[in-house]
Amino acid sequence: MADKTITVEQTGSPLRRPAVQRQTLVGLGLNKLRRRSTLPDTPQTRGMIAKVQHLVRIVDES
């Protein structure tokens, strides 16, 4: 399971959002619209994505 990855793309703006959500986006490696980041598929990563699910979308799971 260590080799599984997930690619997320930022679809929403962090403007007018709580600071915690902005920090979560930075933690995911996202800070601009349409930027993509490939991350390990772990429960921690899934939890971060769930916190900002209205600002990101999952592009690829492999």
Backbone hydrogen bonds in HBPLUS format (Angstrom, degrees):
<---DONOR---> <-ACCEPTOR-->    atom                        ^
c    i                          cat <-CA-CA->   ^        H-A-AA   ^      H-
h    n   atom  resd res      DA  || num        DHA   H-A  angle D-A-AA Bond
n    s   type  num  typ     dist DA aas  dist angle  dist       angle   num
A0004-LYS N   A0001-MET O   3.25 MM   3  5.49 164.9  2.27 108.4 113.0     1
A0041-ASP N   A0004-LYS O   3.06 MM  37  5.51 168.5  2.07 126.7 126.6     2
A0062-SER N   A0005-THR O   3.01 MM  57  5.42 167.5  2.02 150.5 154.3     3
A0006-ILE N   A0039-LEU O   2.78 MM  33  5.37 154.3  1.84 157.7 165.5     4
A0039-LEU N   A0006-ILE O   2.83 MM  33  5.37 171.5  1.84 155.6 156.0     5
A0007-THR N   A0060-ASP O   2.80 MM  53  5.05 165.5  1.83 154.1 157.2     6
A0059-VAL N   A0007-THR O   2.74 MM  52  5.41 157.9  1.78 149.7 156.5     7
A0060-ASP N   A0007-THR O   3.39 MM  53  5.05 159.1  2.43 126.8 131.0     8
A0008-VAL N   A0037-SER O   2.96 MM  29  5.54 160.6  2.00 157.4 157.9     9
A0037-SER N   A0008-VAL O   2.94 MM  29  5.54 151.3  2.02 155.2 164.1    10
A0009-GLU N   A0057-ARG O   2.87 MM  48  5.44 159.0  1.91 157.0 164.1    11
A0057-ARG N   A0009-GLU O   2.90 MM  48  5.44 145.9  2.02 147.8 158.9    12
A0010-GLN N   A0035-ARG O   3.04 MM  25  5.70 160.2  2.08 157.9 162.4    13
A0034-ARG N   A0010-GLN O   2.86 MM  24  5.17 155.9  1.92 149.7 149.6    14
A0011-THR N   A0055-LEU O   2.72 MM  44  5.35 158.9  1.76 139.0 145.4    15
A0012-GLY N   A0055-LEU O   2.99 MM  43  4.21 148.2  2.09 129.2 122.3    16
A0017-ARG N   A0014-PRO O   3.24 MM   3  5.42 134.1  2.47 136.3 129.0    17
A0021-GLN N   A0018-PRO O   3.01 MM   3  5.53 126.8  2.30 110.5 122.7    18
A0022-ARG N   A0018-PRO O   3.28 MM   4  6.71 155.2  2.34 148.9 156.1    19
A0023-GLN N   A0019-ALA O   2.90 MM   4  6.14 159.2  1.94 153.0 158.5    20
A0024-THR N   A0020-VAL O   2.95 MM   4  6.16 145.0  2.08 140.7 150.4    21
A0025-LEU N   A0021-GLN O   3.07 MM   4  6.36 154.5  2.14 146.4 152.0    22
A0026-VAL N   A0022-ARG O   3.13 MM   4  6.47 158.4  2.18 147.2 152.7    23
A0027-GLY N   A0023-GLN O   2.90 MM   4  6.13 152.1  1.98 143.6 151.8    24
A0028-LEU N   A0024-THR O   2.96 MM   4  6.26 133.9  2.18 141.3 153.6    25
A0028-LEU N   A0025-LEU O   3.08 MM   3  5.05 129.3  2.35  93.7 107.4    26
A0030-LEU N   A0025-LEU O   2.85 MM   5  5.13 163.3  1.87 152.6 147.5    27
A0029-GLY N   A0026-VAL O   2.92 MM   3  4.95 153.5  1.99 102.6 111.0    28
A0035-ARG N   A0032-LYS O   3.22 MM   3  5.68 156.0  2.28 132.6 133.0    29
A0042-THR N   A0040-PRO O   3.05 MM   2  5.82 119.3  2.44 110.7  94.3    30
A0046-ARG N   A0042-THR O   2.98 MM   4  6.25 165.7  2.00 157.5 161.6    31
A0047-GLY N   A0043-PRO O   2.94 MM   4  6.07 148.6  2.04 140.8 148.9    32
A0048-MET N   A0044-GLN O   3.06 MM   4  6.37 151.7  2.14 145.7 152.7    33
A0049-ILE N   A0045-THR O   2.97 MM   4  6.25 158.4  2.02 152.4 158.3    34
A0050-ALA N   A0046-ARG O   2.94 MM   4  6.15 152.2  2.01 143.2 151.0    35
A0051-LYS N   A0047-GLY O   3.13 MM   4  6.38 141.8  2.28 140.3 149.4    36
A0052-VAL N   A0049-ILE O   3.17 MM   3  5.39 135.0  2.38 101.5 113.0    37
A0055-LEU N   A0052-VAL O   2.84 MM   3  5.39 164.7  1.87 121.8 126.9    38
